[in-house]
Amino acid sequence: DAVHFISEKLNDKQLIEFPEYRRSYIFFKLPKWIQSARRALYELQLDVDYIINKDNEIIVVDYLNTGVSQINMHWSDGIHQFLQLKHNLRMTPEHMCDSFYSNVTLFKKYKYLYGLTGTLGGKSSQKFIKKVYNIDVIIVPKYIDSIFDIYPNQFADNRQLWLEKIRIECHTIAITNHRAILIICQTIRDANDVQSYLSCQHSNIKLYLRSDEHTKPEEVHPGDVIVATNLAGRGTDLKILTSAVNHGGLHVIVTFMPNNSRVEQQAFGRAGRQGQPGSARLIIYKEYNNVITYSSEDEIQLVEYWKKKRDKFEKNNMNEAIKEINRIEAKDRLLVRFLDVVHSRKDDLSFTDDILQPGFSSLRELWSSFCDQDASTADERFPAFANEIEQKFELAITTMKETLSQPYTPFSWHRDNEQYRTVHIANATCNVLCQLIVHPKYLIMAGIKMLCMKNVFEREKRALILYQQAINLDKQDFILHYNMVLCYIKNDQNSINEAIKELNIAVTLLSNEIERRKFLQIHDELSTQTSTDRSCIAELVYLEHVHSILGASRDQLCKFDEDKHEITCRSESWEVTLSSFENTHFNAIKNEIYAEYQEWYSEGLVWVFIFEIEPKRCWWKTLFIFVMGIAQIVGGTFLCVVDQWKLGTLMVLNGTFDIYTAVATKITNDFDLVNYFKQKVINYGLNLLCITSTVNNLVKPISSIEHIGIVGVTADSIHQLCCTKGFNIKTLTNIALNSMNIADINKHVIDFLKQIPERYKNIEALISNDFDQIINQDTSLTVNQFLGMLDNDSLFGGKTKEIFRIVQRHTPCIKYIYNGNNTALVSYALNTMDDILPNVPIIDTLSLALPYTLNRIVKKEIFDINSLFLSIIRQINSKNEEHKLETLDIVQKVLYSSDKWTIFEQNKDKLNTEICQLLHPAIEREQKLLTEYQQIMNNPQVLSGYCQIFKFSNVTFGTIQNQLKNLRREIRREQTNNRLLAQTIIAFVDELSKTSSNTRNNSKKVTDTFKEYLSDSIIRPIIENACEQEMDINDKKLTEKFTKALIYIQEQQKRIR
């Protein structure tokens, strides 16, 4: 049989892989799953038992009783999943029973229980209520007798005749008698058939079939035909207009034999309400007559006999329902016992702590698995189950107490006891979770929560313990191996190798998972639902997306070299990566892809790891460059003493830059010393540093830390440098001056050298401490206006760095000649901005400014529309109309609705022409605003026409004011149906063309970014150019002097030694 066949396949591990810890559960559920597959394929019918909504989800329909689309209900035992496979939809996880009370148990907890219903049903239903809840049943007489007629029942031998009888009835009642009709069908499929059959006779049929899509008709007019399911037969109060009441009121046609007398009463009860006239009739056909065989040809007797059989069947159903209630109550009692076991240890383990939540979730899944087994033996099995849970608690609590009883730290003198206490608690928590959790999924979640704990030393180590515990249960979960990667990210080759190993496993397992998913895809060649076909590939698309990122991360880690690199890792949500699907052909299924992200998130695929591998600082090269910088300063000073000011000054400048390079930048292994020496040879025109024995003799004593006396009293100077946080001009000055004193340089030369670091110090001061003042005083109108547009509440707010990148792209090569005047240099940099900004094309900034401008326009439009709505309400209030309050209620209902247009269309017949003329333009205006806004946000191509205008007009910051008039005219000429976009573009150019400039206090972010731009793009290149211009490689005499200077340094070293 099927169970035996599938069991053999499951035992073939080469064919099907699944976690070993799930084996017993899978084989227990297998018979149920097979029955569910048969039921889903052959018994459950689309538009009868269920529907497929616009999001391609299976929605259960209670067609026998209420007709309600039960959005939050899922069939158990895999039925829901088999239906998804049947229709080639995205398959969701199976829902397991969890810890919740039934309504029966909840109601019985009340001391006094009362209920009220208009349709209690027959005697069997009443006995059921009495027995379950131990209450009395009282029949309350009607306040107003109804004028209600039940017409003789009709019966048809076939479906065609049944439809024809319904059509004739509708013609007589609705067209001839001018009454309204409510046709109640058993299923959505029947209702669609009836509506289709009647459409040639009735042009405006109203449908009320689905609670998730359709709304109840608010008013019923003469001649109206409403086709509905049982959804309209359960407490639906239709407002029958007086004109329809005067012709006989509502007539109800029930097109099926109701499941019980209560459902029949509910359906008939839609007519003849509150003393109004009404009528009802059953019109049924043989397809529904599957429980009787009766030879009478009298339709009335046939239907009455059918009802008697139905009532007897209902009585048997009530007896079965009593048994089901007893089973449910037994399960509820077991739930109470389970919760008592769990909460009995709440003083020792608080599951309100976020870190312990995975432990409680795992226990809940154990409880669900217990409930999923044979209910008839649940009472017998529960003591053993409860004992298992208690043992887990006991072991977990004992382990925790033993851990906490140990001292916080092995070092009694350690000052940070609070940190060690936190670590101690983390250790205890980790041990507790390992004891409580039996499912890998919850160990993954626990590991993630452990990594999120703050102020805990070695969080990765504890998370790894939890992940390794999970691997013992399931080695085939790629999510588990991927999450382990983060625990191995350290600046250590062995750790990175472990991370690569886990990534390799994760990529392989994910590849296998993708292949299995492809194998599971079911393609129905007869299906024409292309949207459904698209949704079924969302899972594959998302998994391939994850696979590509995992593969790229692995390739990146493989490039790590402990000797050359340093690595850091940051985590982001996988949701962030979904933006890569925008503007692709997968954008059509973005909702399904997002659903996949959420599903895999719940399985533990929470973070995507972003690795940043940077070159590692090479300390010996850093030290060497630092020493060379000091040597150049000393040598340059010597040359200045002998009146070689030009080359001497250049050497001091280059030495200063070398020291800055060593201290403030990262010199890596890739730094080429040969090229460094060649550059010095080019700078100084000296063959001394070529690769010769002379070089070795000169460089060796300089590059050896033990023999460097000239560095500035070695240890003191280097210690002073290392203790500072980055490069500091004062530190550099002190080191240089110490070196000069050791070299016996006189005071005159020392005073001269002080001017060099002071020059940089002054520049740094000018573009830091006093920079705000400089901006307010020395910057031009153009620069001030530009900086003003970078404030948070302005055109480019929050886009400061992006704007300066655009400006930098348009910054030309600087040819300023530096003469030592620092103030003039900064002023020149600021003035240069006046030349650069007018040449920046505004098309480069459009995408940055659009969000701010668009939101500003939208806010204004919404304010105007709301003001218009308020004005309408005031005008209505000012009129003395007979139905003023009713009219105002309708208007307020329309205006406060999220879908004003739909509500207005449904209610406009109740409003007079004048009010409709007031409302219609305002509602239409709001609807158009929303449509245009969505078009701008979802379709970047709408901007293409305006981009062409800016491009061909060559509009820049400097020319926009003169071109504004023509530009506005061209924008208005652009053929577009999007008025909001045109307004936004005009507002954008208007904002850019403003000439008023108030002095403003720019934010620190704007000031810092501006300072960084001036330093990197203008000031620093000017200083470097000045150094290059002072080169004189042909001056042989100066090279000889420099050689003597280096010899002098060696002599000083020997003398110090």
BELGI-V917889 format. One record per residue. N is the residue number from 1. NEAR is the number of other ideal C-beta (glycine too) atoms within 12 Angstrom. Layout:
BEGIN
N,NEAR
N,NEAR
END
This chain:
BEGIN
1,10
2,16
3,20
4,14
5,13
6,21
7,21
8,15
9,18
10,25
11,18
12,13
13,13
14,8
15,13
16,21
17,23
18,25
19,24
20,18
21,27
22,25
23,20
24,16
25,26
26,27
27,22
28,19
29,30
30,29
31,21
32,25
33,30
34,24
35,22
36,29
37,28
38,19
39,24
40,29
41,19
42,14
43,19
44,27
45,22
46,26
47,24
48,26
49,31
50,38
51,39
52,31
53,24
54,14
55,23
56,30
57,30
58,35
59,33
60,31
61,38
62,29
63,40
64,26
65,26
66,30
67,41
68,31
69,31
70,26
71,20
72,12
73,21
74,24
75,28
76,24
77,26
78,32
79,31
80,34
81,27
82,32
83,36
84,34
85,27
86,32
87,32
88,29
89,38
90,40
91,31
92,29
93,20
94,24
95,20
96,25
97,27
98,23
99,26
100,20
101,20
102,24
103,18
104,28
105,23
106,16
107,22
108,21
109,16
110,15
111,7
112,11
113,19
114,14
115,19
116,12
117,20
118,24
119,26
120,28
121,30
122,29
123,20
124,27
125,31
126,27
127,22
128,30
129,29
130,20
131,21
132,28
133,26
134,14
135,20
136,15
137,23
138,14
139,13
140,10
141,8
142,15
143,9
144,12
145,13
146,25
147,19
148,28
149,21
150,25
151,26
152,19
153,32
154,27
155,35
156,29
157,18
158,16
159,23
160,16
161,21
162,34
163,32
164,22
165,32
166,44
167,33
168,23
169,39
170,38
171,22
172,22
173,39
174,37
175,23
176,18
177,23
178,23
179,38
180,45
181,53
182,52
183,51
184,48
185,44
186,42
187,34
188,38
189,26
190,37
191,42
192,26
193,28
194,43
195,33
196,19
197,29
198,35
199,19
200,13
201,27
202,29
203,14
204,18
205,32
206,32
207,30
208,37
209,39
210,34
211,30
212,25
213,19
214,24
215,22
216,27
217,31
218,26
219,25
220,39
221,29
222,27
223,29
224,36
225,41
226,45
227,38
228,46
229,45
230,42
231,41
232,42
233,45
234,31
235,22
236,34
237,23
238,37
239,23
240,36
241,25
242,16
243,18
244,33
245,29
246,17
247,29
248,29
249,39
250,50
251,47
252,46
253,48
254,44
255,47
256,43
257,38
258,42
259,32
260,34
261,29
262,34
263,35
264,37
265,29
266,34
267,43
268,35
269,37
270,46
271,44
272,30
273,31
274,24
275,16
276,32
277,27
278,35
279,33
280,39
281,37
282,40
283,39
284,37
285,34
286,24
287,24
288,30
289,26
290,15
291,21
292,23
293,12
294,20
295,9
296,16
297,10
298,15
299,28
300,19
301,18
302,30
303,35
304,22
305,24
306,32
307,30
308,20
309,22
310,33
311,27
312,21
313,24
314,32
315,24
316,18
317,24
318,29
319,18
320,16
321,24
322,24
323,19
324,19
325,25
326,22
327,22
328,27
329,28
330,25
331,33
332,28
333,22
334,32
335,30
336,23
337,26
338,31
339,25
340,17
341,28
342,31
343,21
344,18
345,29
346,18
347,10
348,23
349,34
350,20
351,27
352,12
353,22
354,20
355,35
356,37
357,24
358,37
359,42
360,37
361,31
362,38
363,39
364,30
365,30
366,33
367,34
368,27
369,26
370,35
371,30
372,28
373,26
374,15
375,22
376,13
377,16
378,29
379,21
380,14
381,20
382,27
383,18
384,15
385,27
386,28
387,15
388,23
389,34
390,23
391,18
392,30
393,31
394,22
395,22
396,34
397,28
398,21
399,26
400,32
401,17
402,17
403,25
404,22
405,13
406,19
407,15
408,25
409,19
410,11
411,11
412,10
413,8
414,16
415,11
416,15
417,16
418,16
419,19
420,24
421,21
422,24
423,32
424,27
425,28
426,38
427,32
428,33
429,40
430,42
431,33
432,42
433,45
434,36
435,32
436,43
437,40
438,33
439,34
440,36
441,35
442,36
443,42
444,44
445,38
446,45
447,45
448,40
449,33
450,40
451,35
452,22
453,26
454,15
455,16
456,28
457,23
458,22
459,28
460,31
461,25
462,38
463,39
464,35
465,30
466,46
467,44
468,28
469,33
470,38
471,29
472,20
473,27
474,31
475,24
476,27
477,36
478,36
479,40
480,41
481,40
482,43
483,45
484,41
485,45
486,40
487,32
488,34
489,36
490,25
491,23
492,18
493,21
494,14
495,26
496,32
497,22
498,25
499,38
500,31
501,21
502,37
503,37
504,26
505,28
506,39
507,32
508,23
509,29
510,35
511,22
512,21
513,33
514,27
515,18
516,21
517,25
518,19
519,14
520,21
521,23
522,22
523,16
524,17
525,8
526,7
527,17
528,10
529,18
530,15
531,24
532,31
533,24
534,25
535,37
536,32
537,32
538,39
539,35
540,30
541,34
542,38
543,34
544,27
545,33
546,38
547,29
548,21
549,32
550,40
551,23
552,21
553,36
554,31
555,18
556,25
557,37
558,22
559,19
560,35
561,22
562,19
563,16
564,20
565,28
566,25
567,33
568,17
569,29
570,15
571,21
572,17
573,20
574,34
575,24
576,17
577,27
578,32
579,19
580,22
581,26
582,18
583,14
584,15
585,12
586,26
587,22
588,21
589,30
590,26
591,23
592,34
593,36
594,29
595,28
596,37
597,31
598,24
599,23
600,36
601,25
602,21
603,29
604,34
605,38
606,29
607,31
608,32
609,37
610,24
611,33
612,17
613,25
614,18
615,22
616,24
617,25
618,24
619,19
620,19
621,27
622,31
623,29
624,29
625,38
626,43
627,39
628,39
629,41
630,47
631,44
632,43
633,49
634,48
635,47
636,46
637,45
638,40
639,39
640,36
641,27
642,22
643,16
644,29
645,23
646,24
647,39
648,36
649,34
650,35
651,44
652,46
653,38
654,38
655,43
656,39
657,35
658,38
659,44
660,32
661,27
662,36
663,33
664,27
665,21
666,22
667,30
668,24
669,21
670,19
671,27
672,15
673,24
674,14
675,13
676,25
677,27
678,18
679,25
680,37
681,23
682,20
683,33
684,40
685,24
686,37
687,21
688,29
689,33
690,18
691,16
692,14
693,11
694,18
695,24
696,17
697,16
698,31
699,28
700,19
701,28
702,34
703,25
704,21
705,21
706,15
707,21
708,33
709,32
710,44
711,42
712,35
713,21
714,28
715,17
716,19
717,33
718,27
719,15
720,22
721,35
722,20
723,14
724,19
725,10
726,16
727,27
728,23
729,28
730,20
731,30
732,42
733,31
734,24
735,42
736,46
737,31
738,30
739,43
740,37
741,23
742,30
743,36
744,21
745,35
746,16
747,14
748,13
749,31
750,28
751,16
752,27
753,40
754,27
755,22
756,40
757,33
758,23
759,31
760,35
761,24
762,25
763,36
764,29
765,21
766,31
767,35
768,24
769,15
770,20
771,32
772,25
773,19
774,29
775,35
776,22
777,16
778,25
779,33
780,24
781,22
782,30
783,36
784,32
785,34
786,41
787,42
788,33
789,38
790,39
791,27
792,18
793,15
794,28
795,38
796,41
797,26
798,22
799,29
800,32
801,20
802,20
803,36
804,35
805,22
806,31
807,41
808,26
809,18
810,26
811,24
812,16
813,13
814,27
815,15
816,26
817,17
818,29
819,16
820,21
821,18
822,27
823,20
824,21
825,34
826,37
827,27
828,28
829,40
830,35
831,23
832,33
833,38
834,24
835,25
836,32
837,38
838,27
839,25
840,35
841,26
842,44
843,31
844,27
845,37
846,36
847,23
848,30
849,35
850,32
851,22
852,29
853,34
854,34
855,22
856,25
857,31
858,28
859,18
860,19
861,27
862,21
863,16
864,19
865,27
866,21
867,16
868,25
869,29
870,19
871,20
872,34
873,27
874,15
875,22
876,31
877,18
878,12
879,20
880,10
881,18
882,9
883,17
884,20
885,15
886,18
887,30
888,25
889,18
890,30
891,40
892,22
893,23
894,35
895,31
896,17
897,23
898,13
899,18
900,31
901,25
902,17
903,25
904,32
905,22
906,22
907,27
908,25
909,16
910,26
911,30
912,21
913,11
914,16
915,32
916,25
917,16
918,29
919,40
920,23
921,18
922,33
923,32
924,21
925,26
926,32
927,25
928,21
929,34
930,23
931,21
932,28
933,28
934,18
935,23
936,32
937,22
938,17
939,19
940,18
941,15
942,28
943,30
944,18
945,23
946,38
947,27
948,19
949,32
950,33
951,19
952,16
953,26
954,21
955,37
956,30
957,39
958,27
959,23
960,34
961,25
962,17
963,25
964,24
965,17
966,21
967,32
968,25
969,15
970,25
971,34
972,21
973,15
974,25
975,16
976,25
977,15
978,30
979,24
980,34
981,39
982,30
983,29
984,39
985,38
986,28
987,29
988,41
989,39
990,25
991,32
992,41
993,27
994,24
995,17
996,13
997,19
998,14
999,17
1000,24
1001,16
1002,32
1003,22
1004,17
1005,22
1006,34
1007,30
1008,22
1009,30
1010,40
1011,34
1012,24
1013,37
1014,42
1015,27
1016,23
1017,27
1018,37
1019,34
1020,25
1021,26
1022,32
1023,33
1024,23
1025,21
1026,28
1027,30
1028,21
1029,20
1030,30
1031,28
1032,26
1033,21
1034,13
1035,22
1036,16
1037,19
1038,34
1039,29
1040,21
1041,32
1042,43
1043,26
1044,22
1045,39
1046,36
1047,22
1048,29
1049,41
1050,30
1051,20
1052,31
1053,30
1054,14
1055,14
1056,21
1057,15
END
